[in-house]
Structure formats: C-alpha cells, structure tokens
Amino acid sequence: MSSAAVSPEVVVGTPSSNATVTLTPAAIAKVKEIMATQNPVPAGLRIGVVGGGCSGFQYSMSFENQSGMMDKVYKFEELKVFVDATSAMYLTNCTVDYVETLEAAGFKFENAAVKSTCGCGSSFSV
C-alpha cells in the first residue's frame, strides 16, 4: 500500500496557508471499509484533538452524520473529513495513515507540531 498523503479538496471552509490534515490512501481505504459496515452509513469522518492523556492532548476519530457550523470539511477521494476550528490548529501538517504490522494495526498520526509524546504514544503536547 502506498503511504503518500492525498491532498484534500476543500468542500466548506477556507484552509489556512499551511497544509491541513491529510490522509494516506491506506487510511482512506480503511475508513471507507469501516464506514461501509455502519447502518446507516455515516456522512463522513470527524478527526479532532481533545484534552487528556499523559501529555495533554489526544487525537479523536469518529463517524458523523453531518458537519458542524464551525467545521472545515475536506474531501479525500469521496470521503468527507470534518475538522472543528479548534482541532484544526493542532492538525496543521498532520498526516493520518493506517498501518498493519505483526504486532498491531491502527491509525497513526504523524504531526509536525508535536513537541513530545507520552510513553505509550496515545497522547501528545505541542
């Protein structure tokens, strides 16, 4: 599988001068696969940053039926990704990939803004 990030098409909202969150083809394919099993099929994927964890912030991913009023909506190969305005500040230049190894499989966030992460890798600080 390719790990090159796919540039989003902005559906709603204006992107900042820096790149916003991007998804690799592997991440897009896995999200679409999971979405197809949902009933009803969600409108898109919400990616966000929430307070918590050892280092201060954690990433969140969930399915949504519609965008929020302050969301930026991006389209990756027909997959809509919703990002709220606050999370967008922390997701600039962030790439989401889906990785499968012998030990585990899951979504991996590569974020240029992260200064440190906790020992378990589930939270970060900027």
C-alpha positions as CSV (number, residue, x, y, z in Angstrom):
1,M,0.0,0.0,0.0
2,S,1.1,3.5,-0.8
3,S,1.9,5.8,2.1
4,A,1.8,9.1,0.1
5,A,-0.7,11.5,1.5
6,V,-3.7,12.5,-0.5
7,S,-4.3,16.3,-0.8
8,P,-7.9,17.2,0.2
9,E,-10.4,19.1,-1.8
10,V,-12.0,21.8,0.4
11,V,-15.7,21.4,0.4
12,V,-16.6,24.0,3.1
13,G,-14.3,26.5,4.9
14,T,-11.1,28.1,3.9
15,P,-7.8,26.3,4.5
16,S,-5.0,28.1,6.3
17,S,-1.9,29.0,4.4
18,N,-0.3,25.8,5.8
19,A,-1.4,22.3,4.9
20,T,-4.2,20.9,7.0
21,V,-4.7,17.3,8.0
22,T,-4.1,14.8,5.2
23,L,-4.9,11.1,4.9
24,T,-2.9,8.5,3.1
25,P,-4.6,6.1,0.6
26,A,-4.3,3.3,3.2
27,A,-6.2,5.4,5.8
28,I,-8.8,6.5,3.3
29,A,-9.4,2.9,2.2
30,K,-9.7,1.6,5.8
31,V,-12.1,4.4,6.8
32,K,-14.3,3.7,3.8
33,E,-14.2,-0.1,4.6
34,I,-15.3,0.6,8.2
35,M,-17.9,3.1,7.2
36,A,-19.5,0.6,4.8
37,T,-20.3,-1.7,7.7
38,Q,-22.2,1.0,9.6
39,N,-26.0,1.2,9.4
40,P,-26.9,3.9,8.4
41,V,-23.7,4.8,6.6
42,P,-22.3,8.0,8.1
43,A,-21.7,11.1,6.1
44,G,-18.1,11.3,7.0
45,L,-15.2,11.1,9.5
46,R,-14.5,13.6,12.2
47,I,-10.9,14.0,13.2
48,G,-10.2,16.1,16.2
49,V,-7.9,16.8,19.2
50,V,-9.3,16.6,22.7
51,G,-7.7,17.4,26.1
52,G,-6.5,14.4,28.1
53,G,-3.9,11.7,28.4
54,C,-0.5,11.8,30.0
55,S,0.9,14.6,27.8
56,G,-2.1,16.9,27.5
57,F,-3.9,16.1,24.2
58,Q,-5.2,13.1,22.4
59,Y,-6.4,12.5,18.8
60,S,-10.0,11.5,18.3
61,M,-11.8,9.9,15.3
62,S,-15.5,9.3,15.0
63,F,-18.2,9.0,12.4
64,E,-20.6,11.9,11.8
65,N,-23.9,12.3,10.0
66,Q,-23.3,16.0,9.2
67,S,-20.8,18.8,9.6
68,G,-20.9,21.3,12.5
69,M,-21.4,25.0,12.0
70,M,-17.7,25.8,12.6
71,D,-16.2,22.8,10.8
72,K,-13.9,22.7,7.9
73,V,-14.9,19.9,5.6
74,Y,-12.4,18.2,3.3
75,K,-12.9,15.6,0.7
76,F,-10.4,12.8,0.2
77,E,-11.4,10.5,-2.7
78,E,-15.2,11.0,-1.9
79,L,-14.5,10.6,1.8
80,K,-15.6,13.7,3.8
81,V,-13.5,14.6,6.8
82,F,-14.8,17.1,9.3
83,V,-12.4,19.1,11.4
84,D,-13.6,21.7,14.0
85,A,-11.8,25.0,14.1
86,T,-10.0,24.4,17.4
87,S,-8.7,21.0,16.3
88,A,-7.5,22.4,13.0
89,M,-4.9,24.5,14.9
90,Y,-3.3,21.3,16.2
91,L,-3.7,19.3,13.0
92,T,-1.7,21.6,10.6
93,N,0.7,19.4,8.6
94,C,-0.7,16.3,10.3
95,T,-0.8,13.1,8.2
96,V,-3.1,10.2,9.2
97,D,-2.0,6.7,8.0
98,Y,-3.3,3.2,8.5
99,V,-0.6,0.8,9.4
100,E,-0.7,-3.0,9.8
101,T,2.2,-4.8,11.5
102,L,2.7,-8.2,13.1
103,E,2.0,-6.7,16.5
104,A,-0.9,-4.4,15.8
105,A,-2.9,-2.5,13.3
106,G,-4.3,1.0,13.6
107,F,-4.4,4.6,12.5
108,K,-1.1,6.5,13.0
109,F,-0.9,10.3,13.3
110,E,2.3,12.0,12.1
111,N,2.1,15.6,13.4
112,A,4.9,18.1,12.7
113,A,3.6,20.3,15.6
114,V,4.1,17.7,18.3
115,K,6.9,18.5,20.7
116,S,6.6,15.4,22.9
117,T,4.5,12.3,23.3
118,C,3.8,10.1,26.3
119,G,5.5,6.7,26.7
120,C,2.5,4.7,25.4
121,G,2.2,7.0,22.4
122,S,-1.5,7.8,22.9
123,S,-1.2,11.5,23.8
124,F,1.0,14.4,22.9
125,S,1.9,18.0,23.7
126,V,2.6,21.0,21.4
